[in-house]
Amino acid sequence: MTHTPLLHLSAADVRRALPMAEAIEAMRDAFGQLSGGQVTLPPRQHIDAPSEHGTALVMACHSAVQKRFTLKFITLFSQNRLKGLPLIHALVILTDGATGEHLAVMDGASLTALRTGAASGLATDLLARPDAAVAAVFGAGIQARTQLQAVCCVRRIRRVSVFDADTAAAERFAVEMTRQLGLPVKRAASAGQAVEQADVICTATTSTTPVFDDRDLKPGTHINAVGVFQPGKAEIPPATVCRARVVVDHRASALEEAGDLLGPLRQGLFQETHFGTELGDVVLGLSPGRRNAEEITFFKSVGVAIQDLCAASRAFDNACRLGIGTRTTEEK
């Protein structure tokens, strides 16, 4: 019997098959399905390798709407930069939910960066001020790049500051993103300098402590925080979390993994209802977006598998249409 050819998508293939604007629309579908109860989403499994400063994550999902499954195996090794290796390695398998046939295997690191950036792009579209023009980015890796790309898809950003503890990495980011986006991206000398004029802030770091001071924020700022997915870490100051309108990607996952929220919660600074709104609630019109020009809005994302599924599905469908990728057929 001849099985359906399996499509293989490299990192370059994924980027070609999934432009950022389409990735943002895929995230609109993803969060709408999630908050609409149309997704089976088992808890993410963590497998730690402490002696190697690494973690493996296993993420699975089924969409009743798209009738597809995904399974992602992703590793994050914090010392890889010292070895000249990427922080993240990942593979995603896309499977037909009607027949069980595997449709595609694709590079998961590029897909993860795209869908994570796209989620922040969607949140920025729904929650940031319409006139937002200045962005600040914390971190200078691939996640930081897609965060900025996505924000620039939904707002007319005029200038950008980037701050990273690795000044050389921040300088490279500034040069590359200036060339790519056609707007001035400059390295900030300090965290305060990065955020003081920012309308939109994106944090995509491995920091265990807050990366800026709450008092440096101006009214009306929108924040996307994607770097932390462990209970004991935080990129955002508790004071900011307390006074912000908080929107999460997934309530149940936030209660397990969102250190930015769990720290202040355990200190008794607010109740769980403080982060009871999901991004999908806003997508579906069940909760409002930005309520006034002065409001601080904060999108906290730990990442959920429906994002992988919707992004992988869109990339697969586009790749099939455009002839992107390579196929292998197994004979039995």
N, C-alpha and C positions, 0 to 999 in steps of 0.2 A: 504494500500500500504506500502511496506517495502522500506525504503530509504537506500541509501548507508551508511554503518556504518561510523560514524564520528571518526576519529583518534585523540586521545589525546596524546600529547607529553609533558612530564615534562621537566624541565631544564636538568636533567640527560639524558633523552631520546634524546633531541636536540643535546647535546654534543656527544653522541654516534653516532647519525645519520649523523652528519656533521663534520667530521674531518677538521682541519684547511686547509690542502692542497686542499680539495674539496671546501671549502668555498671560497678560493682565486679564483679558477676557476669559481665558481658561480658569483663572482664579475666581472670577466672578461666578462662574458655573460651580466651581468647587465649593466655595463657602455657602452659596445658596443651597446646594445639595446637603451640605453638612448640617446647617441649621434647620433645614427642612426635613430632617430625619430620613434621608434617602441613602444613607451611607452606613456600611458595616465597617467599624474602625476598631480593631483590637488594640489594646495598649501597646505602646512601643516597648520593645525589649532592649535592655541595655546589657552589654557584656563588656566588663572592664578588664583592661590589661594594665594594672597600675605600675608594674615594674618597667613597662615600656611607655608610660604616659599616654596610653591610648584607650579608646572606647570604640566598640562596635555597636551599631544600632540595627535592629531588624524591624521593618515597617511594612505592614500589609493592609490592603484595603479592597473593598468591593463596592461598586456603584450600581445600584438598582436602575438608575436612569440610563447609564451607558452600557450596562451589562458587560462590564470588564473588571478584571482583577489587576492589581499590581503588587509586586513584592520588591522591596528595596533593601539591599545590604550595603550599609555605609560605615566607613571607619574614619575616625578623627584622631590623629596622633600629633600632639602639641609640639613634639620635638622635631617634626619633619622639616621645618624651615631650616634647622641647623644642618640637615642632611641634603639640602637642596631639593626637597620633595614637597609636593602639595600637602596641605593640612588634611584635605578630604579626598578619599577614594570611594567610589560607589558604583554599583550596577543596579539597574532597574529591569525587571521582567514584566512585560505587559501580556495579559492572557485574556482570551475570549471567554466571557462569562456564560455564553450559551453552549459552547462545545468543549471548553477546557483546553483548547489548543493554544499553545504559546505563539504569540504574534510577533514579538520583538524583544530584543535585548539591547539596552542602550546605556551609554555612559551616564552614570547617575550623578557624578559631581557637577557636570555642566547643567544637567536638568535641575538639580537641587538649587544651584545658584540662580538659575532663571526663575524658577517658581517662587523662591524666597524673595527675590527682588520684586517679582510681579505682585506678590501679596502686599508688599509695602507700597507698590504703585497703586494698587486698588485702594488700600487704606488711605493713602494720600489724596486720591481722587475724591473719596467719600468724606474725609475728615479735615483736610487742610483748608486754610483760607483760599478762596478762589484767586486772590491776588498774590499768593505766595511766589516769591522771586529769588530768595536767597536760601541756599541749602548748606548744611554742614554734615560731613561724613566722618564718623569715627571708625578707624580701621582702614587698611589699604590692600586687602586681599580681594579674591574674586567675588566674595559676597558683597563687599563694599562697592565694587564696580557695578554689579547688577542692581544694587539698591539705587545708586545714582542714576543709572540708565532709566529705571522704571519711574522715578520721580520726575525726570525730565520728559517722560512720555505724557504725563498728565498735568504738568504745570509749566508755565513759561519761566524757567529758571534762568536768571541773568548771571549769577556768579555763585561759586562754590568754595568752601573752605574744607580742607581735609586735615585731620589730626591723627597721628599714630605715634606710639612710643618709638618706633623705628623710623627715624627721620628720613633715612634713605628710601625706605619703602613709600613714605608719604610723598617724597619728591617725585618718585617714579610714577605714582598714581596721578599726581597733579599734571605731569607732562603728558602721560598717555590719555587721560580723560579730557584734557584740554583739546588735544588733537582729535579725539573721537567725537566729542560733543560739540566742538566749535564754540565753546564759551570758556571764560576764565576760571580755572580751577587752581587754587593756591594753597600751599601748605601753611597751616596756622602754627604760630609759635607756641600757643598754649590752648588748652581746652576752652578757657574763657573767651579767648579771641575767636575761636571757631563758632561758638554758639551765640555770642552777644547780639548779632544782627540776623540770626538764622530764623527763617519762617518754617523750615522743615529740617529736622535732625534725623539722621539715620545712624544707628549704632550697630556695627557688625564686627565685634571684637571677641577675644577670648578672655577679657578682663574678669577678675573675680570681684572687683569693687567698682562703684560708680565712676563713670568716665568724665563727668562734668559736674559743676555745682549748680544746684537749683536756682540760686540767686542770680545767675547769669542769664537765665531765660527771659525773653521778652514776652509780653502778653500775646496770645493768639498762636503760639508755636505749636506745630504738630511734630510728634516724635514717633519714629518707627524703631523698635528695638528687637533685633533678631539674633544677637550673638549668644545669649544665655539660654540654656535649656536644662540646667541643673538647679535643684532647690537651694543650694548653698552659695550661688553666685548671683551677682547683680551688676548691670551696666547703668541703671537709672537710679538717681538718688531717691530715698524713701520720701523726702519732702515733695518731690515732683510727683511721685506716684499718688501721694495723698491728695494733692490739689488738682490732679488731672482728671479729665473724663477718660476712663480706661475702657478700651475695646480689645478683646482677645480673639485669637483665631479659633480656639476651642476651649470651652469652660473646663471640661473634665481634664484635659491635658494641662491646662494652666494650673489647676489645683495640684497636679503631680510634679510639674517640672519648672514652672515659671518663678525662678528665684527672685526676680525683680519685684514680684507681687507677694510671694510667700514670706519673705523676710518681714516686711511691714505688717502683713496679716498676723503673723505669729507674735509680733510685738504689740498687737492689739490696737494698731493705728487706724484700722478700718475693718469692716466685715466683708465676707465673701461677696455680698451684693455689690460692693464697689467695683468688681470686675465681672458683673453678671451679663454684660452685653457681648455677643459674638459679632464678628465682622459680617457673618451671614445674616444676622438679624437686620443689619443696616441694608445689606443687599436686597433682602426680601421686603423692606419697608416696614418691618416690625419695630424698628427703633430708629430714631432720627440720626442723621449725620451730625456735622458741626451745628451747634445751637446758637452761637454768637461769635462775634469777631475776636473777643478777648479770651475765649476759652482755650485752655491748654488741653490738647487731645493727645492720647498716648495709645498706639497700637502695639500690643505685646504679642509676639509670635514665638512659639516654640517649634512650629512646623508639624504638620499632620499629613498622613499618608494620602488623603484625598487630593491634596495638592499635587503629589507625584502622579496620581492616576489621571487627573484631568490634563496635566501638562504632558504626560507621556502619550495619552490618547491623541491630543492635538498634534504633537510632534509626529506620531505614527501616521495619522491620516494625511498630514501635509507631505510627509516623506513619500508615501505611496503615490500621491498625486503628482509630485515633482520628480520622482525617480531618484530620490536621495537614499544613500545607504547601500549595503550589500546584502544579498540573500543567500541562504544555504538551505538545501533540501535534504532531509533524511529519508532514505529508502528503507522500508521494512517489509 
